[in-house]
Amino acid sequence: MSARSKLFARLPSIAAVMASWFLIDQISKWIILEQVMQPPRMINVTPFFNLTLNFNTGVSFGFFKETLADWPGVMTAAKGLIVVGLVVWAALTTNRIERIGLAMIAGGALGNAIDRWRQGAVTDFLDFHWANWHWPTFNMADVAIVVGAALMMLCAFIPSQGLSTTQGKLAPQPSRDP
């Protein structure tokens, strides 16, 4: 199988992981917006977890709200380019765990980019807290991004023995040590 064929053979699995997380994100946001938060309110689920509707016009944790308000299309275009770059990177890697992580990050980024394009802000609703300390509200796209990044870190710190593919079968990786 040629190198080009291998790249294209990886695209369906990348698309499946991406689409799964994109759909989980968009369906969960639709349920929250159309069913659960009518009217918008805070729902105490456990002593440390609430459902709280929030619209984030900034980047991660609301940073750069003012800057992005003046340039609404910039963030959407940037995320679109990032998603394309992540898909290309995922297709190029031979490490399955890394490929899954990249596809998860791409699916989450796409989910948040669609929100920003449709409504000018990202819908967040998951609110974890302890006493008076609250983690910034987030959504399922953010979960995909964080878990995908954790998988990428796992690949960086754990030897990739047995994680790459050769003609569809697990194969040992050459040592990275000189």
N, C-alpha and C positions, 0 to 999 in steps of 0.2 A: 504494500500500500504506500503510495507516495505521501510526502509530507503534507502536501496540499489536501489530499483526500483525508488524512488523519485530522487535519484542522476542521474540515467540513463535517466529518463524522462526529465530532464532539459537539457541534452546534445544537442538535436536538436535545441532548441532556442539559446543556446550559440553558436553553430556552425553557425547558420543562421546570427547572428549579426557579428561574427568574419569574416565569408566569405564575407558578404556585404562590410565591411570596407576594407578587403583585396582586393576585386575586385575594389572598388572605387579607392583605392590607385594605384594598378597596372595598371588599364586602364588609369587613369589620367597621370601616368608617361609615358606610351606608347604613348599617344597622344602628350604629350610635346616633347618627344624624337624623335618620327618618323614623326610627322606632323607639330607641331608649331615651334620647334627650328631647322628648316632646312633652312638656317644655324643657328648655335647658336648665339643668340643676346639678348639684353634686350628689352622687349616690354612694353612700358608705357601704362597701362590700365586706371589708374586714377591718380590724383595728389599724391595719397598716396599708390598706389599699382602697382607693376611691375611683369611681368613674367621674371625670370632670371634663367637660367640653372646653377646649381652648383652641384658638386659631393662631398659629405661629407665623408671623410675617417675616421673621428673621431667619438666620441659619440655625445651626445647632444651638439649642438652649436659648433661642431668641436673639443671638448676637446679630449686629448689623441691621437692625430693623429700619433705622432711618435711611441708611444707604440704599437698601433694597426697595424701599418705598418709592424712591426716585427712579429706579431702574428695574421695573417689574419683570421684563422679559430676559434680563441678563442672567438671573439665577436659573430660570427654566432652560435657557440655551446652554448654560454651563453644565447643568445636571444631565442634559441630553448628551452632550459631548462626553461627559464622564461615563455614562452608561455604555456608550459605544466603545470607549476605551477599555472598560471593564470586560465587556464581551470579547473583545479582541485578545486581551490578556488571558482570559479564561480559556479561549480556544488554543492559545499558544502553550499553555502550561501542560506538562505531562503528569502532574500531581493531582490525583482525583480530589483530595480534600481541599487543596487550594482552588481547584476549579469550582467546587461546590460553594466555597466561601465567596469567591468572586461573583458567582451567579446570584447568591443571596444578597450581596451588597448592591449589585445592579438592579435586582428586583425591588429592593427597598428604595433605592434612589429613584427609580422610575415611578413608584407609587407616590412618593412625596413630590416629584416633579409634576405629575399629573394634577395633584391637588393645587400646587402653586399656579399652574397654568389655568385651571378651571376657576379657582376662586381667589387667587392672589395670596393665599396663605395655606399652610399645612394644617390639617385637622389632627389635633392631639387629644387623647382622652384617658390614657392610663396614668394614674397618679399614685405613686408609692411614697409613703412617708413614715417617719418615726417621731412620735411626740410632735414638736413644732417644726421639725426639719422635713422638707419636701424635696424629693428628686424632681427635676423639671418634667412636666407632663410630656408623654411621648405616645407613639402609636406602633402598630405592628410592622410598619416599614422600618422604623428605628430598631425594632427587635431584630429584624433580618440583617440590618447593617451591622449591628453590634455582634451578633452571633457569627456572621460572615467574617468580620474583622478578627474575632477570637480564633476562628479556624485558620485564618491566614497567619496569626501569631503562632499557633500550634505548629504549623508547617515550618515556620522560621526557627523554632527552638527544638523541635524533635526531628531526629534523622528521618529522612523520607524513605527508608528501607521498605520496599513492598508497596509503596503508595502510587507508583506510576504504572502506566499501562504500556504494554508492548503487544500489538495485535490483539487487544481486547483481554489480555491475561495479565495478572499481577506479575511484576518483574522487579528484581532488586535494582536499586539505584546505585550508581558509582559513588564512592565516598567523596565527601566535599573536602576532606583533609588533604593538605599538600603532601 
